[in-house]
Amino acid sequence: MEKAGVLYEGKAKKIFETSEPGYLWVEFKDDTTAFDGLKKELLDDKGALNNQISSIFLELLAANGIATHYERLLDDKNMLVKRLHIIPVEVIVRNIVAGSMSKRLGVPEGTRLKQPVIEYCLKSDELHDPMINLHHIYALELASEEEMKSIQEQTYLINDVLVPYLEGRGIALVDFKLEFGRHSQEGVILGDEITPDSCRFWDISSGEKMDKDRFRRDLGGVTEAYREILKRLKEGES
Ligand code: C5P
């Protein structure tokens, strides 16, 4: 497996073409950003931690019959994934109120929702990922009704797998962001990452934040929290 030219460089990941058609090489960077790149820092080991954490979650989903782009780990900072045409819609799932939902609706952080909430945002850094609804998605032809039905079904299934898995490790899955893409043979499947950069994880016993909010809110101990997440995921594996 040879790494070829850079296809795309994002804030936290760099994507390369590979010698194998249909597969991409993903490098998880140590760069950490928030507020659309306004706040930036290099955090040692963050790339390696996110690579390993995401691989564990994506393997867990595959074991539960949910197709993802994940193929295999290449080394501590790199993974091989199937090439997808990413649908430019971020899918956010909320189990407990936090972050932008708390601000927007005036509901206190920590309020447990009676049922999961799914929100959609347009993937656009320049526009700060504005929230959109299914009408926008269909009218702007971002995805078809059939694709969104499949995305919604997969999203609920993913939440149903992740919530109890994390609870068993003392972690509450507060909210998270997913991205889906079109694969040449497999239809619409899960892409991107599942990491403490893209999820809110709270320690069930102490309520401590174990995710990127530690960076966004200057709480310190960012990589320590990510390392603790990886430790708990690995402990649970044995
Ligand atoms: O900021 P907000 O409260 O809407 O974020 C909800 C969840 O989605 C959080 O877990 C956050 O980390 C994630 N998210 C993300 N990328 C974005 C927007 C939100 O990973 N562009």
Residues whose N, C-alpha, C, O or C-beta is under 5 A from the ligand:
A	BS01	C5P	I92 A98 G99 S100 M101 D129 D175 F176 K177 D197 S198 C199 R200
